[in-house]
Amino acid sequence: MDIGNLLNGFLGQNQGAAGQAPQGAAGSSGGSSGGLGSIAQALPGGFAGGAAAGGLVALMLGNKKARKMGGKALKYGGMAVLGGMAYRAYQNHQATKTASPGGAGMAHGQPQAAPAAAPVSGDAPFAPAPAASGFDPAQLQDATGADMRLALIKAMIHAAKSDGHIDAAENQVIREQINAANLAADEKAFLFDQLDGPADPLMIAGLARDEVQSSELYLASLLTIDLDTAEEARYMERLGDALRLPVGLRAELDAQAAAARAA
């Protein structure tokens, strides 16, 4: 499986600038009518425009969500930038713990936290994590031994399914668009597997090896949805609980996602 090509098709942007994947095609212009196909056509340039706005994952979201998903974050380097956002949230959380009376400091084996960063603004949320920080998804393996970037794609797809709006007809439209995309057979099969069944926050949480990966899985999920339905809010609550994220760290991840949407 070419993970770089899969990321390009899924996120709908070239990630070469972030060192994540080579330049490649995002998808095909094979159009569909009705259901989520109409969402793709409503975006600039039809399906190609949908890819630019969020790739194949945009087809799993409503038109409003496809346009604003994650703000600019996923267009500014994809998974590498997501790792940078998780790093800053973790960094700020650890600095707060250390500064507080009786703070426990950092857990053994976790990345070294720098002093608390200044509030992010402008394009600041879109920097990747520092080298050797331990937050670059391309350098990580999840709890199953697979590339962490695949776990993040799984997290995004399950979050996209969490409000239950993808019915059987829309699922078929998505499958048709995946078949039309410039993806290899095993890459398409991976996406098809994630589309099957209901959203499963417990399965996603089980992919995390440690608190770093828990942070990235939670943030990837949060950037995919708007939390404007009770189902989405419940999904994120269950995911955060299953990941055993500390309340303070979860709040920092929420703040990073809010900054990305506002930028």
Secondary structure, 3 states (H helix, E strand, C coil): CCHHHHHHHHHCCCCHHHCCCCCCCCCCCCCCCCHHHHHHHHCCCHHHHHHHHHHHHHCCCCHHHHHHCCCCHHHCCCHHHHHHHHHHHHHHHHHHHHHCCCCCCCCCCCCCCCCCCCCCCCCHHHCCCCCCCCCCHHHCECCCCCEHHHHHHHHHHHHHCCCCCCCHHHHHHHHHHHHHCCCCHHHHHHHHHHHCCCCCHHHHHCCCCCHHHHHHHHHHHHHHCCCCCHHHHHHHHHHHHHCCCCHHHHHHHHHHHHHHHHC
